[in-house]
Amino acid sequence: MSMGPGGGFRAAVGVGPAPIAHSRDTRATLRRLVRRLHPERFKLLSAVGLGVTSVAFMVSGPWILGRAMNLLFDGLVSQRLPLGTTKAEAIAMLRAHGQDQIARMIASMTVTPGVGVNMTSLGRVLGVAALVYFLGSIFTYSQGFVMAGVAQRSMFALRRDVEEKLARLPLRYFDSHSHGDVLSRVTNDIDNLTTTLQQGLSQLLTSVLTIVGVLGMMFWISPLLAAISLITIPLAIGGTLLIARRSQVHFTNQWRRTGTLNGLVEETDTGHSLVQVFGRRGAVIDEFSRQNRALFDASFRAQFLSGVIQPTMQFITNINYVAIAVVGGYRVASGLLSLGAVTAFIQYSRQFTMPITQIASQMNLLQSGVASAERVFEFLDETDEAPDVVPATAVPPAATRGAIRLEHVSFRYETDKPLIEDFSLDVAPGETIAIVGPTGAGKTTIVNLLVRFYEIDQGRIVLDGVDYRDLTREEVRRSFAMVLQDTWLFQGTVRDNIGYGRPGATSEEIVAAARAAYVDNFIRTMPDGYDTILDQEASNVSAGQRQLLTIARAFVANPDILILDEATSNVDTRTEVLIQHAMAALRAGRTSFVIAHRLSTIRDADTIVVMAAGRIVEQGSHEDLLARRGVYFDLYHSQFSGAEELG
């Protein structure tokens, strides 16, 4: 059943979802992500505390290893000095031989001439280093555990909000958006954002803390070498931002193209048989190739540009390493720094550039996550269905009898294209109203208005004497059950699919409904009977059997008002006769609206409404309308004269 404009089959023509209407605002998206993390603020603070402790241990490691290097180097130098001399005497001897630079270096060291490496002290220092690194790892693992919980709980809440948003959106939204794009936003984009938070957030926190801790140690060891290292920061940040700004656009396009391609695949898969029958296979393949190429181009540009960041950072890191090694070696030789301090500083320089490199390497993940977050937030920002505004004095009917009255109803999907104009219809309880007319006459639109999928523009609809505006949508829809031409079954047992019509239905009621819909015998031939699992597309049952199951679902619902939209279109002639008898029993005492193209199926309707261009052009019983020899007469006889069926 087409529910409005935009519901056509797009596979053959390749119409994708509308592009993002406004420019990206990365800062706003990030601020919104931070707000989403607000309920986890205490966990985040604990993660920060664990991260600070971990970084403190990890940062102290190179300094301790530097002390071990000094013990080793001092011992080796001491071993080469004459035994029995003092440090001052050894220095004097070196200066006497013109080796002033070596003398200055030894003057800054802790040496005992003739004595080798103090293995006891060296072992003690190395043991402390091992313990420090072990504790640092423990706190790092703890931080990762806490951050994993933060990310997963935040995404759990986001998925819940998205699911609730789906329930609040008006039907108009789904009519105007590709199903594939909607699915991409609520599945692919959320999964991508989860990966970003899971991996990127923890990495970002650790990297920032490491940069701060390492930078402090570097300035403590040597302000000069630290200043040299700081020169690389503007180069790294500038290069990263320059590349990231260009790749961000392509990441946005990548995920938009992904939604377009998903929509195309979903619709061509659903309409596979029609594609084959109408010989559109080549056109679909060409369209898929075009969309696939567009996704390839966007993904290639995004991944290539973001991938350039890491080698750029690696080049800057190597330049920094060379500068520190040269300057540091000279200062060791000059006695201004110890060898252990320089080796520790080199490790710190690696630790300093490593988190910058890690952040750079994560930029593609972060950018992709931000692009996905914006798409999800755009979905959450869509306008909800207008809330029910029921006057405090409104009193719903005590019991629904099924009296429906439409008074001068007007409606249009688009403001400049009238559809339903001044439509009036009075339906008594228990009457069967058949609505016929050519395609586009507004038959399905009337059904949408009856169940309040759309709000009318003018006029009013009255249920048992109560205006729809004085009832909530739930109160209105509680009175209806629908059997549509397009069957819908979900993955689950046959019993669950039939019982979906009324929560809490007993097994006896489900079996009785199946018998009334002439589907019980078929169900009992299935491998597990009523407990047989239907797959997601219900492909293990035929189209006619799917229709029968949905009719059984309507029996279980036991509604006051029944809507049948070409409900027997997918069954054979013999089954159709049986269904007509079942429907007659189901309609007994209930108001029914039947949309039919085969006019032979609605001869016994109490009233037949003939529509054209959103208006009622004829109204009456089957015999009365034939006697008038008007529009209905022409429609009816065209079907039985071998002419092409109208509508």
C-alpha positions in Angstrom: 0.0 0.0 0.0 1.5 3.3 -1.0 1.3 5.6 2.0 2.0 8.9 0.3 4.3 10.6 -2.2 7.8 9.3 -2.4 6.9 5.7 -1.9 7.6 4.6 -5.5 10.1 2.0 -6.7 13.4 3.8 -6.9 15.6 0.9 -8.0 15.1 1.5 -11.7 15.7 5.2 -11.7 18.2 5.3 -8.9 16.7 8.1 -6.8 18.7 8.5 -3.6 18.0 10.2 -0.3 18.1 14.0 -0.2 21.5 15.4 0.6 22.2 17.1 3.9 20.5 20.4 3.7 22.9 22.4 5.9 26.6 22.6 6.2 28.5 20.5 8.7 29.1 21.8 12.2 31.8 19.6 13.7 32.0 21.7 16.9 28.3 21.5 17.5 28.3 17.7 16.9 31.2 17.3 19.4 29.5 19.4 22.0 26.4 17.3 21.6 28.4 14.1 22.0 29.9 15.5 25.2 26.3 16.2 26.5 25.4 12.6 25.6 28.3 11.5 27.9 27.2 13.7 30.8 25.4 10.9 32.7 28.7 9.0 32.7 30.6 12.0 34.1 31.6 10.2 37.4 32.8 7.2 35.4 34.7 9.5 33.2 36.3 11.2 36.2 37.4 7.8 37.5 38.8 7.0 34.1 40.7 10.3 34.2 42.0 9.4 37.6 43.1 5.9 36.5 44.7 7.5 33.4 46.6 10.1 35.4 47.9 7.3 37.7 48.8 5.1 34.8 50.6 7.9 33.0 52.5 8.9 36.2 53.9 5.4 36.4 54.6 5.1 32.7 56.3 8.6 32.6 58.5 7.8 35.6 59.8 4.6 33.9 62.3 6.3 31.5 63.7 8.4 34.3 64.3 5.3 36.4 65.9 3.6 33.4 68.0 6.7 32.9 69.3 6.2 36.4 70.1 2.6 35.5 71.9 3.9 32.4 74.0 6.3 34.6 74.9 3.4 37.0 76.0 1.3 34.0 77.9 4.1 32.2 79.5 5.5 35.4 80.6 2.0 36.3 82.2 1.3 32.9 84.0 4.7 33.0 85.1 4.1 36.6 86.6 0.8 35.6 88.9 2.5 33.1 90.2 5.0 35.6 93.4 4.2 37.6 92.6 2.2 40.7 93.7 4.1 43.9 93.1 7.6 42.6 90.4 9.9 43.5 87.9 11.4 41.1 89.6 14.8 41.5 93.0 13.3 40.7 91.6 11.5 37.7 90.1 14.7 36.4 93.4 16.6 36.9 95.3 13.9 35.0 92.9 14.2 32.1 93.3 18.0 32.0 97.1 17.6 32.2 96.9 15.5 29.0 94.7 18.1 27.2 91.5 16.2 27.5 89.4 19.0 29.0 86.1 17.9 27.4 86.4 14.4 28.8 87.4 15.9 32.2 84.2 18.0 32.2 82.1 15.0 31.4 83.6 12.9 34.2 83.2 15.9 36.6 79.4 15.6 36.1 79.4 11.9 36.7 79.4 9.7 39.9 82.6 7.7 39.5 84.9 5.7 41.7 88.2 5.0 39.9 89.0 1.4 39.4 85.6 0.1 40.6 83.3 -1.4 38.1 79.5 -1.5 37.8 77.5 -1.8 41.1 75.3 -4.7 40.0 73.4 -4.7 43.3 72.3 -1.0 42.8 71.7 -1.7 39.1 69.5 -4.7 39.8 67.5 -2.7 42.4 66.9 0.1 40.0 65.8 -2.2 37.2 63.4 -4.0 39.6 61.8 -0.7 40.5 61.5 0.1 36.8 59.8 -3.3 36.1 57.4 -2.7 39.1 56.5 0.8 37.8 55.7 -0.4 34.3 53.7 -3.3 35.7 51.6 -1.0 37.9 51.2 1.4 35.0 49.8 -1.4 32.8 47.3 -2.5 35.5 46.0 1.1 35.7 45.9 1.3 31.9 43.8 -1.9 31.7 41.5 -0.6 34.4 41.0 2.7 32.5 40.2 0.7 29.3 37.6 -1.3 31.2 35.9 1.8 32.6 36.0 3.5 29.2 34.5 0.5 27.5 31.6 0.6 29.9 31.2 4.4 29.3 31.1 3.9 25.5 28.7 1.0 25.6 26.3 2.5 28.1 26.2 5.7 26.1 25.5 3.9 22.9 22.9 1.8 24.6 21.1 5.0 25.6 21.5 6.4 22.0 20.0 3.2 20.5 17.1 3.5 22.9 16.5 7.1 21.9 16.7 6.2 18.2 14.1 3.4 18.7 11.8 5.8 20.6 12.3 8.4 17.9 11.2 5.9 15.3 8.0 5.4 17.2 7.4 9.2 17.4 8.0 10.1 13.8 5.0 10.7 11.6 4.3 8.5 8.6 5.1 11.5 6.4 8.8 11.1 7.3 9.0 7.5 6.1 7.1 8.4 3.0 9.8 11.0 2.1 12.9 9.1 3.1 14.6 6.0 1.7 14.2 3.0 3.9 17.8 2.1 3.2 19.1 5.5 4.4 17.0 5.3 7.6 18.4 1.8 8.3 21.9 3.1 7.6 21.5 5.8 10.2 20.1 3.7 12.9 22.4 0.7 12.4 25.6 1.5 10.4 26.1 5.0 11.8 25.5 4.0 15.4 27.8 1.0 15.1 30.5 3.3 13.6 30.0 5.8 16.4 30.3 3.0 19.0 33.6 2.0 17.5 34.8 5.6 17.6 33.9 6.0 21.3 35.2 2.6 22.2 38.6 3.0 20.6 39.0 6.7 20.0 37.8 8.2 23.3 40.1 6.0 25.5 43.0 6.6 23.2 42.4 10.3 23.1 42.3 10.6 26.9 45.4 8.5 27.4 47.3 10.5 24.7 46.4 13.9 26.2 47.5 12.8 29.7 50.7 11.3 28.3 51.6 14.5 26.4 51.1 16.6 29.6 53.1 14.2 31.8 55.9 13.7 29.3 56.2 17.4 28.5 56.6 18.1 32.2 59.4 15.6 32.6 61.1 16.9 29.4 61.3 20.5 30.8 62.5 19.1 34.1 65.4 17.3 32.4 66.4 19.9 29.8 64.4 23.1 28.9 66.6 23.4 25.8 65.8 20.0 24.5 62.2 20.4 25.5 62.0 23.6 23.5 63.4 21.8 20.4 60.7 19.2 20.8 58.0 21.8 21.1 58.9 23.2 17.7 57.3 20.0 16.2 53.9 20.6 17.9 52.7 23.5 15.7 53.9 21.5 12.6 52.1 18.4 13.8 48.9 20.2 14.7 48.9 22.4 11.6 49.4 19.5 9.3 46.8 17.4 11.0 44.1 20.1 11.0 44.9 21.0 7.3 44.4 17.4 6.2 41.5 16.7 8.5 39.6 19.7 7.3 39.7 18.4 3.8 39.0 14.8 4.6 36.0 15.6 6.9 33.9 16.6 3.9 34.6 13.3 2.2 33.8 11.3 5.3 30.4 13.0 5.4 29.9 12.2 1.7 31.0 8.6 2.3 28.3 7.8 4.9 25.7 9.6 2.9 26.6 7.5 -0.2 26.5 4.4 2.1 22.9 5.2 3.0 22.0 5.7 -0.7 23.6 2.4 -1.7 21.9 0.6 1.2 18.5 2.0 0.0 19.1 0.8 -3.5 20.2 -2.7 -2.5 17.2 -3.0 -0.1 14.7 -2.0 -2.7 16.1 -4.0 -5.5 16.3 -7.1 -3.3 12.7 -6.6 -2.2 11.5 -6.1 -5.8 13.9 -8.7 -7.3 11.1 -10.6 -9.2 9.8 -7.4 -10.7 13.2 -6.3 -11.8 13.6 -9.7 -13.6 10.1 -9.6 -15.1 10.4 -6.1 -16.5 13.8 -6.7 -17.9 15.4 -4.0 -15.7 18.3 -6.1 -14.5 20.8 -4.2 -16.7 19.4 -0.9 -15.6 19.7 -1.9 -11.9 23.2 -3.2 -12.4 24.2 0.1 -14.1 22.6 2.1 -11.3 24.3 0.0 -8.7 27.6 0.5 -10.4 27.1 4.2 -10.5 26.2 4.4 -6.8 29.0 2.0 -5.9 31.5 4.1 -7.9 30.3 7.2 -6.1 30.8 5.5 -2.7 34.2 4.3 -3.8 35.3 7.8 -4.8 34.1 9.3 -1.6 35.6 6.6 0.6 38.9 6.6 -1.3 39.3 10.4 -0.9 38.4 10.2 2.8 40.6 7.3 3.6 43.6 8.5 1.5 43.6 12.0 3.0 43.2 10.8 6.6 45.9 8.1 5.9 48.3 10.9 4.9 48.3 12.2 8.5 50.3 9.3 10.0 53.3 9.3 7.6 53.4 13.1 7.9 53.6 12.8 11.7 56.2 10.1 11.4 58.4 12.4 9.3 58.1 15.2 11.8 58.9 12.7 14.6 62.1 11.6 12.9 63.3 15.1 12.4 62.7 15.8 16.1 64.6 12.6 17.1 67.6 13.6 15.0 67.7 17.1 16.5 67.5 15.8 20.1 70.2 13.1 19.5 72.7 15.7 18.1 72.1 18.4 20.7 71.8 15.9 23.5 75.0 14.1 22.6 76.9 17.4 22.5 75.7 18.3 25.9 76.7 14.9 27.3 80.2 15.4 25.9 80.3 18.9 27.4 79.3 17.6 30.8 76.1 19.6 30.9 73.9 16.5 30.9 74.3 12.9 32.0 74.0 10.1 29.5 71.1 8.7 31.4 69.3 12.0 31.2 69.7 12.1 27.5 68.6 8.5 27.0 65.6 9.2 29.2 64.9 12.3 27.2 65.1 10.4 23.9 62.5 8.0 25.3 60.4 10.9 26.5 60.6 12.4 23.0 59.3 9.2 21.5 56.6 9.1 24.2 55.8 12.7 23.4 55.4 12.3 19.7 53.8 8.8 20.0 50.5 10.1 21.4 50.4 12.8 18.8 51.0 10.2 16.1 48.3 8.0 17.7 45.9 10.9 17.7 46.8 11.6 14.1 46.3 7.9 13.1 42.9 7.9 14.9 41.8 11.0 13.0 40.1 9.0 10.2 38.2 7.0 12.9 37.3 10.2 14.8 36.2 12.1 11.7 34.2 9.1 10.5 32.6 8.9 13.9 31.7 12.6 13.9 30.2 12.3 10.5 28.1 9.3 11.7 27.1 11.2 14.9 25.9 14.1 12.9 23.7 11.8 10.7 22.2 10.2 13.9 21.6 13.6 15.5 20.0 14.8 12.3 17.6 11.8 12.6 16.9 12.6 16.3 16.2 16.2 15.4 13.5 15.4 12.9 10.1 16.8 13.8 8.0 14.4 15.9 4.5 13.6 15.2 2.4 16.4 16.7 1.4 15.4 20.2 -2.2 14.7 21.0 -3.9 17.8 22.3 -7.2 16.6 23.9 -9.4 19.2 25.7 -9.8 18.5 29.3 -13.6 18.4 28.9 -13.4 15.7 26.2 -15.1 12.4 27.0 -14.2 9.4 24.9 -17.0 7.0 24.0 -17.7 4.4 26.7 -17.9 1.7 24.1 -17.0 1.8 20.4 -19.9 0.9 18.1 -18.2 1.8 14.8 -20.2 4.8 13.7 -17.9 6.9 11.5 -18.7 10.3 10.0 -16.5 12.4 7.7 -17.7 16.0 7.4 -16.3 18.1 4.6 -12.8 16.6 4.9 -10.0 18.2 2.9 -6.4 16.9 2.8 -3.3 17.3 0.7 0.2 15.7 1.0 1.8 18.8 -0.6 0.4 22.3 0.0 0.1 23.1 -3.7 -1.4 19.8 -4.8 -5.0 19.2 -3.5 -6.0 15.5 -3.1 -9.1 15.1 -0.9 -11.5 18.0 -1.3 -14.8 18.4 0.7 -15.2 14.7 1.3 -18.3 13.7 3.4 -19.4 10.2 4.3 -21.7 8.9 7.0 -21.2 5.2 8.1 -23.6 3.5 10.5 -22.4 0.9 12.9 -21.9 -2.5 11.3 -22.1 -1.2 7.7 -19.6 -2.4 5.1 -18.4 0.4 2.9 -16.5 -0.4 -0.3 -14.3 2.3 -1.7 -13.6 2.0 -5.5 -12.1 4.2 -8.1 -9.2 4.6 -10.4 -5.6 4.8 -9.1 -4.8 8.1 -7.5 -8.5 8.8 -6.6 -7.6 8.9 -2.9 -8.9 5.6 -1.7 -5.8 4.7 0.4 -5.5 8.3 1.6 -9.0 8.0 3.1 -7.9 4.9 5.0 -4.8 6.8 6.3 -7.0 9.6 7.5 -9.4 7.1 9.2 -6.7 5.5 11.3 -5.1 9.0 11.8 -1.8 8.3 10.1 -2.2 11.9 8.8 -4.1 14.8 10.2 -6.8 16.4 8.0 -6.5 20.0 6.9 -10.1 20.9 7.0 -13.4 19.4 8.2 -13.6 16.8 10.9 -13.9 13.0 11.4 -16.3 11.8 14.1 -16.1 8.4 15.9 -19.3 7.4 17.7 -20.2 11.1 18.0 -16.8 12.1 19.3 -14.5 14.3 17.2 -11.1 12.8 16.4 -9.5 15.9 18.0 -11.1 14.9 21.3 -9.4 11.5 21.2 -5.8 10.4 21.3 -4.3 8.6 18.4 -4.1 5.5 20.5 -7.8 5.7 21.4 -8.7 6.0 17.7 -6.4 3.2 16.5 -7.5 0.9 19.2 -10.8 0.5 17.4 -9.2 -0.6 14.1 -7.6 -3.6 12.5 -6.1 -3.6 9.1 -5.4 -6.2 6.4 -3.2 -4.7 3.7 -2.3 -5.8 0.2 1.4 -5.6 1.2 1.8 -8.4 3.8 4.0 -7.8 6.8 5.4 -10.7 8.9 8.3 -10.6 11.2 11.0 -13.2 12.1 9.4 -15.4 14.7 6.9 -18.3 15.1 3.7 -18.5 13.2 1.9 -18.3 16.6 3.6 -15.0 17.4 2.8 -13.5 14.0 -0.9 -14.3 14.4 -1.0 -13.3 18.0 0.6 -9.9 17.1 -3.0 -8.7 16.5 -3.8 -8.7 20.2 -1.2 -9.0 23.0 -2.1 -11.7 25.4 -4.1 -13.8 23.0 -4.4 -17.4 24.1 -3.3 -20.4 22.0 -7.0 -21.4 21.6 -7.9 -17.9 20.2 -4.9 -18.0 17.8 -5.9 -21.5 16.5 -9.6 -20.4 16.2 -8.5 -17.3 14.2 -6.4 -19.5 11.9 -9.3 -21.8 11.3 -11.5 -18.8 10.5 -9.0 -17.6 8.0 -8.7 -21.1 6.4 -5.0 -21.3 7.3 -5.1 -23.9 10.1 -4.7 -26.9 7.9 -1.7 -25.4 6.1 0.0 -24.5 9.4 -0.3 -28.0 10.7 1.5 -29.3 7.7 4.6 -27.2 8.5 7.5 -28.8 10.3 6.7 -27.4 13.8 3.1 -26.4 13.2 2.3 -23.1 15.0 5.9 -23.0 16.4 7.5 -23.0 13.0 9.9 -20.1 12.7 9.3 -17.7 9.8 12.5 -16.1 8.5 12.9 -12.3 8.2 11.3 -12.1 4.8 8.8 -15.0 5.4 10.3 -16.6 2.3 9.5 -20.1 3.6 5.8 -19.5 2.9 4.1 -18.4 -0.3 2.6 -14.9 -0.9 -0.9 -16.3 -0.6 -0.1 -18.0 2.7 1.4 -14.8 4.0 -1.8 -13.0 3.2 -3.8 -15.7 5.0 -1.7 -15.3 8.1 -2.3 -11.5 8.2 -6.0 -12.2 7.8 -5.8 -14.5 10.8 -4.1 -11.8 12.7 -7.1 -9.5 12.1 -9.4 -12.2 13.4 -7.4 -12.3 16.6 -7.6 -8.6 17.0 -11.4 -8.8 17.0 -11.7 -5.1 16.1 -14.7 -2.8 16.1 -13.8 -1.4 12.7 -12.1 -3.4 10.0 -10.1 -2.1 7.1 -9.4 -4.4 4.1 -7.1 -3.0 1.4 -7.1 -5.5 -1.4 -6.8 -8.2 1.3 -7.5 -11.1 -1.1 -5.3 -10.0 -4.0 -2.6 -12.6 -3.4 -4.8 -15.7 -3.0 -6.2 -18.1 -5.6 -9.8 -18.0 -6.7 -11.0 -20.9 -4.5 -9.3 -19.5 -1.5 -10.7 -16.1 -2.3 -14.2 -17.5 -2.1 -13.4 -19.0 1.3 -11.9 -15.8 2.5 -15.0 -13.8 1.4 -17.2 -16.1 3.5 -14.7 -15.7 6.4 -14.7 -11.9 6.0 -18.5 -11.9 5.9 -18.5 -13.6 9.3 -15.8 -11.2 10.6 -17.6 -8.2 9.4 -20.8 -9.2 11.0 -21.7 -6.5 13.6 -18.6 -4.5 12.7 -18.0 -1.5 10.6 -15.8 -2.4 7.6 -14.1 -0.4 4.9 -13.0 -2.4 1.9 -10.8 -1.0 -0.8 -11.2 -3.2 -3.9 -10.2 -3.2 -7.5 -12.0 -6.4 -8.4 -15.5 -5.2 -8.2 -16.9 -8.7 -8.0 -15.6 -9.0 -4.4 -17.7 -6.1 -3.1 -21.2 -6.8 -4.5 -22.6 -7.5 -1.0 -21.3 -4.2 0.5 -24.0 -2.1 2.2 -22.6 1.0 0.4 -20.2 1.4 -2.5 -18.4 4.7 -2.7 -17.0 5.6 -6.1 -14.1 8.1 -5.9 -12.4 10.2 -8.5 -9.9 13.0 -7.9 -10.5 13.0 -4.2 -14.2 13.3 -4.3 -17.2 11.0 -4.1 -18.8 10.9 -7.6 -21.3 8.1 -6.9 -22.6 6.3 -3.8 -25.1 3.5 -3.3 -25.6 -0.3 -3.4 -24.3 -2.5 -6.2 -27.7 -2.7 -7.8 -28.4 1.0 -7.5 -25.1 2.0 -9.0 -25.5 -0.4 -11.9 -29.0 1.0 -12.5 -27.6 4.5 -12.8 -25.3 3.5 -15.6 -22.7 5.9 -14.5 -19.0 5.7 -13.5 -19.5 2.5 -11.5 -21.4 0.9 -14.3 -18.5 1.6 -16.7 -15.9 0.3 -14.2 -17.9 -2.9 -13.5 -18.6 -3.8 -17.1 -15.1 -3.0 -18.2 -13.9 -5.8 -16.0 -16.2 -8.3 -17.4 -16.0 -7.3 -21.0 -12.3 -8.3 -21.3 -11.2 -4.7 -21.3 -8.2 -3.7 -19.3 -9.0 -3.4 -15.6 -9.1 0.1 -14.3 -7.5 1.1 -11.0 
